Amino acid sequence: MEAANRAALANAIEMLWNRFLPEMRARVSILEAAATSFAAGSLTLPQQKAANAAAHKLAGGLGTFGLTKGTVLARELEIMYSQEDGPDPTAGNRLQFITAELRTIIEDRK
């Protein structure tokens, strides 16, 4: 690929990133709220479903931008929130850790 084409592609990817960044941040906020509620023992079914959907969408979106670690972490959350009874009762720390990692991956993307 020629240098001009590489530069145009990089520019297009950056424009897409900036376009979708607010949505990705909003999805992480949903996951943060769900993790906080889970830790407090007050996760509702609508929160669980919203967290599952947010994790699913993040997994795909982050993969599109080559953030493989983010995809893997988001998929882990998706699986945890997809359980009928919610995440395992001992998963509170893991939920918060993964969510914090996702926030860092998104905010630190270069």
Short mmCIF file of the C-alpha atoms (twelve columns), coordinates in Angstrom:
data_MODEL
# 
_entry.id   MODEL 
# 
loop_
_atom_site.group_PDB 
_atom_site.id 
_atom_site.type_symbol 
_atom_site.label_atom_id 
_atom_site.label_alt_id 
_atom_site.label_comp_id 
_atom_site.label_asym_id 
_atom_site.label_seq_id 
_atom_site.Cartn_x 
_atom_site.Cartn_y 
_atom_site.Cartn_z 
_atom_site.pdbx_PDB_model_num 
ATOM 1   C CA . MET A 1   0.000   0.000   0.000  1 
ATOM 2   C CA . GLU A 2   1.314   3.385   -0.906 1 
ATOM 3   C CA . ALA A 3   2.125   5.912   1.799  1 
ATOM 4   C CA . ALA A 4   -0.724  8.175   0.680  1 
ATOM 5   C CA . ASN A 5   -3.208  5.301   0.904  1 
ATOM 6   C CA . ARG A 6   -1.914  4.297   4.347  1 
ATOM 7   C CA . ALA A 7   -2.266  7.872   5.543  1 
ATOM 8   C CA . ALA A 8   -5.795  8.126   4.148  1 
ATOM 9   C CA . LEU A 9   -6.757  4.841   5.807  1 
ATOM 10  C CA . ALA A 10  -5.257  5.918   9.131  1 
ATOM 11  C CA . ASN A 11  -7.149  9.207   8.878  1 
ATOM 12  C CA . ALA A 12  -10.427 7.421   8.133  1 
ATOM 13  C CA . ILE A 13  -9.948  5.067   11.085 1 
ATOM 14  C CA . GLU A 14  -9.192  8.016   13.357 1 
ATOM 15  C CA . MET A 15  -12.335 9.799   12.193 1 
ATOM 16  C CA . LEU A 16  -14.401 6.692   12.901 1 
ATOM 17  C CA . TRP A 17  -12.796 6.331   16.326 1 
ATOM 18  C CA . ASN A 18  -13.685 9.901   17.205 1 
ATOM 19  C CA . ARG A 19  -17.226 9.383   15.943 1 
ATOM 20  C CA . PHE A 20  -17.821 6.275   18.065 1 
ATOM 21  C CA . LEU A 21  -15.798 7.280   21.136 1 
ATOM 22  C CA . PRO A 22  -18.772 8.874   22.956 1 
ATOM 23  C CA . GLU A 23  -20.806 5.678   22.474 1 
ATOM 24  C CA . MET A 24  -17.963 3.504   23.737 1 
ATOM 25  C CA . ARG A 25  -17.552 5.742   26.784 1 
ATOM 26  C CA . ALA A 26  -21.302 5.527   27.441 1 
ATOM 27  C CA . ARG A 27  -21.149 1.729   27.251 1 
ATOM 28  C CA . VAL A 28  -18.304 1.638   29.759 1 
ATOM 29  C CA . SER A 29  -20.366 3.897   32.030 1 
ATOM 30  C CA . ILE A 30  -23.203 1.361   31.859 1 
ATOM 31  C CA . LEU A 31  -20.731 -1.368  32.829 1 
ATOM 32  C CA . GLU A 32  -19.342 0.745   35.672 1 
ATOM 33  C CA . ALA A 33  -22.822 1.347   37.057 1 
ATOM 34  C CA . ALA A 34  -23.673 -2.346  36.799 1 
ATOM 35  C CA . ALA A 35  -20.451 -3.371  38.555 1 
ATOM 36  C CA . THR A 36  -21.136 -0.861  41.332 1 
ATOM 37  C CA . SER A 37  -24.703 -2.106  41.743 1 
ATOM 38  C CA . PHE A 38  -23.531 -5.705  41.705 1 
ATOM 39  C CA . ALA A 39  -20.989 -4.980  44.444 1 
ATOM 40  C CA . ALA A 40  -23.754 -3.356  46.511 1 
ATOM 41  C CA . GLY A 41  -26.044 -6.327  45.966 1 
ATOM 42  C CA . SER A 42  -28.562 -4.251  44.054 1 
ATOM 43  C CA . LEU A 43  -28.051 -5.194  40.394 1 
ATOM 44  C CA . THR A 44  -31.435 -5.140  38.690 1 
ATOM 45  C CA . LEU A 45  -32.437 -7.283  35.735 1 
ATOM 46  C CA . PRO A 46  -32.664 -4.222  33.439 1 
ATOM 47  C CA . GLN A 47  -29.130 -3.196  34.513 1 
ATOM 48  C CA . GLN A 48  -27.880 -6.723  33.895 1 
ATOM 49  C CA . LYS A 49  -29.418 -6.767  30.410 1 
ATOM 50  C CA . ALA A 50  -28.027 -3.306  29.638 1 
ATOM 51  C CA . ALA A 51  -24.572 -4.395  30.821 1 
ATOM 52  C CA . ASN A 52  -24.763 -7.530  28.684 1 
ATOM 53  C CA . ALA A 53  -25.712 -5.467  25.605 1 
ATOM 54  C CA . ALA A 54  -23.032 -2.841  26.327 1 
ATOM 55  C CA . ALA A 55  -20.359 -5.512  26.704 1 
ATOM 56  C CA . HIS A 56  -21.471 -7.208  23.485 1 
ATOM 57  C CA . LYS A 57  -21.304 -3.960  21.515 1 
ATOM 58  C CA . LEU A 58  -17.939 -3.029  23.018 1 
ATOM 59  C CA . ALA A 59  -16.493 -6.421  22.119 1 
ATOM 60  C CA . GLY A 60  -17.316 -5.869  18.463 1 
ATOM 61  C CA . GLY A 61  -16.419 -2.194  18.373 1 
ATOM 62  C CA . LEU A 62  -13.064 -2.558  20.058 1 
ATOM 63  C CA . GLY A 63  -12.170 -5.417  17.741 1 
ATOM 64  C CA . THR A 64  -12.901 -3.205  14.744 1 
ATOM 65  C CA . PHE A 65  -10.214 -0.829  15.954 1 
ATOM 66  C CA . GLY A 66  -7.689  -3.582  16.644 1 
ATOM 67  C CA . LEU A 67  -8.033  -3.435  20.429 1 
ATOM 68  C CA . THR A 68  -7.955  -7.186  20.896 1 
ATOM 69  C CA . LYS A 69  -7.428  -7.102  24.654 1 
ATOM 70  C CA . GLY A 70  -10.520 -4.923  24.982 1 
ATOM 71  C CA . THR A 71  -12.520 -7.367  22.885 1 
ATOM 72  C CA . VAL A 72  -11.467 -10.290 25.070 1 
ATOM 73  C CA . LEU A 73  -12.322 -8.423  28.275 1 
ATOM 74  C CA . ALA A 74  -15.663 -7.191  26.943 1 
ATOM 75  C CA . ARG A 75  -16.580 -10.726 25.885 1 
ATOM 76  C CA . GLU A 76  -15.772 -11.958 29.376 1 
ATOM 77  C CA . LEU A 77  -18.183 -9.378  30.802 1 
ATOM 78  C CA . GLU A 78  -20.778 -10.302 28.201 1 
ATOM 79  C CA . ILE A 79  -20.632 -13.921 29.320 1 
ATOM 80  C CA . MET A 80  -20.800 -12.975 32.993 1 
ATOM 81  C CA . TYR A 81  -23.832 -10.721 32.510 1 
ATOM 82  C CA . SER A 82  -25.575 -13.224 30.228 1 
ATOM 83  C CA . GLN A 83  -26.040 -15.739 33.036 1 
ATOM 84  C CA . GLU A 84  -29.709 -16.092 33.952 1 
ATOM 85  C CA . ASP A 85  -29.053 -15.331 37.615 1 
ATOM 86  C CA . GLY A 86  -26.412 -12.716 36.846 1 
ATOM 87  C CA . PRO A 87  -22.689 -12.926 37.480 1 
ATOM 88  C CA . ASP A 88  -21.330 -15.353 40.020 1 
ATOM 89  C CA . PRO A 89  -21.702 -13.878 43.512 1 
ATOM 90  C CA . THR A 90  -17.913 -13.885 43.934 1 
ATOM 91  C CA . ALA A 91  -17.318 -11.936 40.693 1 
ATOM 92  C CA . GLY A 92  -17.587 -8.401  42.101 1 
ATOM 93  C CA . ASN A 93  -13.878 -7.612  42.060 1 
ATOM 94  C CA . ARG A 94  -13.465 -9.122  38.588 1 
ATOM 95  C CA . LEU A 95  -16.347 -7.059  37.199 1 
ATOM 96  C CA . GLN A 96  -14.830 -3.861  38.547 1 
ATOM 97  C CA . PHE A 97  -11.318 -4.768  37.379 1 
ATOM 98  C CA . ILE A 98  -12.414 -5.592  33.821 1 
ATOM 99  C CA . THR A 99  -14.530 -2.474  33.583 1 
ATOM 100 C CA . ALA A 100 -11.621 -0.300  34.754 1 
ATOM 101 C CA . GLU A 101 -9.358  -1.999  32.209 1 
ATOM 102 C CA . LEU A 102 -11.836 -1.284  29.428 1 
ATOM 103 C CA . ARG A 103 -11.996 2.378   30.441 1 
ATOM 104 C CA . THR A 104 -8.180  2.553   30.335 1 
ATOM 105 C CA . ILE A 105 -7.956  0.804   26.958 1 
ATOM 106 C CA . ILE A 106 -10.442 3.224   25.436 1 
ATOM 107 C CA . GLU A 107 -8.988  6.372   26.981 1 
ATOM 108 C CA . ASP A 108 -5.381  5.423   26.224 1 
ATOM 109 C CA . ARG A 109 -5.880  4.430   22.584 1 
ATOM 110 C CA . LYS A 110 -3.274  6.092   20.420 1 
# 
